Amino acid sequence: MVTPMPFHRAAAAAIDSDNWIRTEVLVLNASYEALTEISADRAVVLLITDAAETVVERAPHFPIRSQHTEIALPETIRLRRYVYLEHRMLVHDESRATLAGVLRRDEHRCGYCTGWAGTVDHILPRSRGGPNTWSNLIAACSDCNTRKADRTPAEAGMRLLWDPKAPNDLARAQRQVWKRLATAHTAT
């Protein structure tokens, strides 16, 4: 059984014969839903045993060779058989959030003016019992955070540009897969 894991995309290093085995490969269910990431050596085993197929090859092309076989190092593979998973929400809107997590979720954009944000604002101020949850925290630039002060956005005459929600890394990875598939389909 495959256990869903968060997706963490690091900056891609040049792939060579010493480090290819440590690269991560996105695994899709037979229905093209993102499941998890696995090591490249495990992905190659799934491809060779015909348990999976390559959906997206890694660019630039990097061949994996044995005495009788050569396959391209995949970036994304799809399982040939559907894997049923227990659906459970690991993180929800009322889960405790961190400063770094909120800034990453909001891509360092201020939720009031879309400027660069280096701080996090409590929508319902902490002094009024506002919790440190995904739904109560939003990235804010220092000017907007200072202007809002110890008030709600309505009291400060400010409007939130989006509703803060818990991040969903699987949904983000799934959107990337659909974009790649659409791009690959239009290119052919």
C-alpha positions in Angstrom: 0.0 0.0 0.0 1.3 3.5 -0.9 1.1 6.0 1.8 0.5 9.6 0.7 3.3 12.0 1.6 3.8 15.7 1.2 5.5 16.9 -1.9 8.7 18.8 -1.5 10.3 20.0 -4.7 13.9 21.0 -4.1 16.0 22.8 -6.7 17.0 20.3 -9.3 20.7 19.4 -9.3 22.4 18.1 -12.4 21.7 14.4 -12.6 24.7 12.1 -13.0 25.6 8.4 -12.5 26.3 9.1 -8.8 23.1 10.8 -7.7 20.3 9.7 -10.1 19.2 7.1 -7.6 18.4 9.8 -5.0 16.1 11.8 -7.3 12.4 11.7 -6.5 9.7 10.4 -8.9 6.1 11.4 -8.6 3.7 8.4 -8.5 0.2 8.7 -9.9 -2.6 6.2 -9.3 -4.1 4.5 -12.3 -6.7 7.4 -12.3 -3.8 10.0 -12.6 -4.3 11.1 -9.0 -1.0 12.1 -7.3 -0.1 9.5 -4.6 3.4 10.1 -3.4 7.0 10.5 -4.3 9.4 7.6 -4.3 13.1 7.2 -5.1 14.2 6.8 -8.7 15.5 3.2 -8.1 12.1 2.1 -6.8 10.4 3.8 -9.8 12.7 1.9 -12.1 11.8 -1.4 -10.5 8.1 -0.6 -10.9 8.7 0.2 -14.6 10.8 -2.9 -15.3 8.2 -5.2 -13.6 5.5 -3.5 -15.7 3.6 -2.4 -12.5 3.9 1.2 -13.8 4.4 3.3 -16.9 6.2 6.5 -17.6 4.0 9.5 -17.9 6.7 12.2 -18.0 10.4 11.6 -18.7 12.9 13.7 -16.8 14.5 16.5 -18.8 17.2 16.5 -19.9 17.1 12.8 -21.0 19.0 10.6 -18.6 19.2 6.9 -19.6 19.3 4.1 -17.0 21.0 1.1 -18.5 21.6 -2.5 -17.7 23.1 -5.3 -19.8 19.9 -5.9 -21.7 17.6 -2.8 -21.0 17.7 0.9 -21.3 14.9 3.2 -20.0 14.7 6.9 -19.5 14.8 8.3 -16.0 11.1 9.2 -15.3 9.9 12.3 -13.6 6.3 11.0 -13.2 5.0 7.4 -13.4 1.5 6.0 -13.3 0.6 2.7 -11.6 -1.1 0.3 -14.0 -3.5 -0.9 -11.3 -5.6 1.3 -9.1 -4.5 1.5 -5.5 -7.3 2.2 -3.0 -6.3 4.6 -0.3 -8.0 5.4 3.0 -9.0 9.1 2.6 -8.1 11.1 5.6 -7.4 14.8 6.0 -4.0 15.2 7.6 -4.1 19.0 7.8 -7.3 21.0 8.0 -8.1 24.6 8.3 -8.3 24.5 12.1 -4.9 22.7 12.4 -2.1 24.6 14.0 0.0 26.5 11.5 3.6 27.8 11.5 5.0 31.1 10.3 7.1 29.4 7.7 4.1 27.3 6.5 1.8 30.3 6.1 4.5 32.2 4.2 5.1 29.2 1.9 1.3 28.7 1.4 0.8 32.3 0.5 4.0 32.4 -1.6 5.2 35.4 0.5 2.4 37.6 -0.9 0.5 39.9 1.4 -3.1 38.9 1.8 -4.2 42.5 1.9 -2.1 44.2 -0.9 -0.3 41.3 -2.7 3.1 43.0 -1.9 6.1 41.0 -0.5 5.2 39.6 2.9 7.7 38.7 5.5 5.4 38.5 8.5 2.1 36.7 9.4 -1.0 38.4 10.6 -3.7 37.0 12.9 -7.1 37.8 11.2 -8.8 37.6 14.6 -6.1 39.1 16.8 -4.4 36.9 19.4 -5.4 39.4 22.1 -9.1 38.5 21.3 -8.4 34.7 21.3 -7.4 34.3 17.7 -5.7 30.9 17.3 -2.6 30.0 15.3 -4.5 28.0 12.8 -4.4 27.9 9.0 -7.7 29.7 8.7 -6.8 32.5 11.0 -3.3 33.3 9.7 -2.4 35.1 6.5 0.9 36.4 5.1 1.2 40.2 5.5 3.7 42.9 4.6 4.9 44.9 7.5 3.0 48.0 6.4 -0.4 46.2 6.2 0.3 44.3 9.4 1.1 47.6 11.3 -1.9 49.3 9.8 -4.3 46.5 10.8 -2.7 46.4 14.3 -4.9 44.8 17.0 -8.1 44.9 15.0 -10.1 42.7 12.6 -9.8 43.4 8.9 -13.3 44.9 8.9 -12.5 47.2 11.8 -9.3 48.3 10.1 -11.2 48.9 6.8 -9.0 46.3 5.0 -10.2 43.4 2.8 -8.6 39.9 2.6 -7.8 39.1 -1.0 -8.3 35.3 -0.5 -9.6 33.0 2.2 -6.8 31.4 4.1 -7.0 27.6 4.0 -4.8 24.7 5.0 -2.4 23.8 2.2 -3.1 20.7 0.1 0.2 19.5 -1.3 -1.5 16.5 -3.1 -3.9 18.8 -4.9 -1.0 21.1 -5.9 1.0 18.1 -7.3 -2.2 16.9 -9.1 -2.6 20.3 -10.8 1.1 20.2 -11.9 0.5 16.7 -13.4 -2.6 17.9 -15.4 -0.6 20.9 -16.7 2.3 18.6 -17.8 -0.2 16.2 -19.5 -1.9 19.1 -21.2 1.4 20.5 -22.4 2.6 17.1 -23.6 -0.7 16.6 -25.4 -0.7 19.9 -27.2 3.0 19.5 -28.2 2.2 16.3 -30.1 
